[in-house]
């Protein structure tokens, strides 16, 4: 386990896989900037972490351009097909979580690569995709995390996907060479033809033909009609720091709401790791989740009252409702789980904080034809209830868990941070920021310290507070006495997510921390 931060005097890259971090570092050394490197990291993760993310998934970005002096957000999430309606699932209680009928939203990640690269990159898309293409064509050592997820989820893979991820019908051994030649070919098409190769060319044609032949709903028109978008980020002031998130359909505002509530408490008088510390964070987040679940969907279909939700006076009322001795009650629904977060800063002051996902491990479990592209099942989170805020409608984005974060001081990035794990993302982000900001922890210490995750996960009926057992027994006992349904989990348990963070000091040096619960690396230059 890494015990101290990696410090770079010029650049810093953090990601959940060391080869993806190496891809970003390579692009920086080649003369690329933070945005070139970030796209390289994102693409490499789509190859070397295929159980968590891929070309068939979505991505959200926060960018800071030193030349512009501002933070921007890019929404790289896809919409449901034009012909995808609730009556496609007549007689069913929910959209299937696996299989071709769960893959009902257009993948948005390739578009996001093109947008970030076109807006801010210095190199060509072909140059920044080169490391990913090499990993796919030549192979890489299969990670322990991919091995473990293959064992757990291998039975959910459709035949074309099983042929890729379970070659010969068996889970490949950790450390064995894993090759994805079909995916390499698709990445080459993208490198040569740009985003149109994916959304209007051969890739779109093959995916849509496969979907139509297999009983799916996405069409060529759905791909051609996709377009991500640049947005103004949502933000709040927290102890003088401007904290940024991607706006809805991302759940990012949930973390901002929690910070507004926590601002009413004096962390100088609260010991880190104490009952009070954990209890307050959990309770602030529960109140934020309550409002999130009431309003979050595609804002093109329903107004989301962000000004009210992020109002400081509203936060004051919420803070006053928290009991310091009793846990509040809230019923939660599972909201996704497997994700990959990464961040890059360069010596010019540019920064990218980004996150991407297939939703479940291995997404829908469907590889579309001969593309080697595993399709996400993010659309399975739509509701079939016509009265639900997140009800399924044509050409609509679903409630989305992905939420990269960035905190700035005096107009410049100081903290970039995020994590894997649906419901756990705002929870772990709150832990990371309070640890770095209030307790002076470096990113690695903040990531290493014990974590929790509250709420239901798939297949579990209870609203548990899962806490790593490194938390002091007396703290766990006091949390239980307050009414939290505490379950102790492993010392460094993957259920609390895979978090990564970068802090930038007054000298411009970047300190990076990556999660010991995964296969990541921080690489400074």
Order of alpha helices (4+ residues) and beta strands (2+ residues): beta-beta-alpha-alpha-beta-beta-alpha-alpha-beta-alpha-alpha-beta-alpha-alpha-alpha-alpha-beta-beta-beta-alpha-alpha-alpha-alpha-beta-beta-beta-beta-beta-beta-alpha-alpha-beta-beta-alpha-beta-beta-beta-beta
